[in-house]
Structure formats: C-alpha cells, structure tokens
C-alpha cells in the first residue's frame, strides 16, 4: 500500500465506519496520520480488475521493546467485494509478512456484532482471547470488543 492507494483505501474505510460495527472511529484520519500509525512493511491492498477492493494494515501495540513482536491490525473489504475471499487473502498476506519479520502475535479488537469479521479471523487461525466489556462509547452507547489473536508457531 502506498499513498497512491489512499483514495481507494479511504473510501473503503469510510464504508466500514458507516456500518457502525467496524471501528470506534467516526472519521478517516489524514494519510499522514494514518501512515505514521501503521508499519509500512505490513500493509497491503487487494486489487481486482485494476481496482483496490480491500486493505489490511498493522501497527505496533506499544513502543516498549518487550512488545516488538506484537501488532494490532485492521482489515477492510469493499462492500461490492465481500464474500469472495478478499479478506482471507489479505489476512493470509499479513500473516506471511509478519511471520517473515519475526512478529509473534497479531491481534485485533472486533465488535461482537461484526460476525463476518469474527468468522474470517477464526478461519485464518485467530482465537478469541476474551471480551472487553464496555470498552468504549460509540454512537451514544457502550460497546464490547472481542479480542482475537494469532500466535506464531
């Protein structure tokens, strides 16, 4: 993923925000802010027929050296491309890139209502660690978040 992909990535991110079940975010940040928060070697786009139809990106969970092998990720698929294996391909690419880099844990927080994302992550070897109850307020209500992780073997 490069800055050239940002307009399509931003549009897909906006679709996710609009669902109300993909993120606590209410607006897409600027490319500069987003770029600074994500590791350049662990961000990818899926392209079909010359069009970006999905993206995945990971960022560090902490600046502390003991967590150097732990990343948090996001994966988003364009509404028209969902259910066609795009999310799985993106997650498998992320797993391959993080494994090659010596990262030992990939994690994500997913709203329990986002059953498609939970199922996708389980198919890709993620396990549910637990539920963080009432983790944050979103849209005027408190939301739970399911913590999932995948550990290197």
Buried (B, 14 or more C-beta within 10 A) or exposed (E): BEEEBBEBBBEBBEBBBEEBBBBBEEEBEEBEEBBEEBBEEBBBBBEEEEEBBBBBBBBBBEEEEEEBBBBBBBBBBBEEBBEBEBBBBBBBBBBEBBBEEEBBBBBBBBBEBBEBBBEBBEEBBBEBEEEEEEBEEBEEEEBBBBBBBBEEE
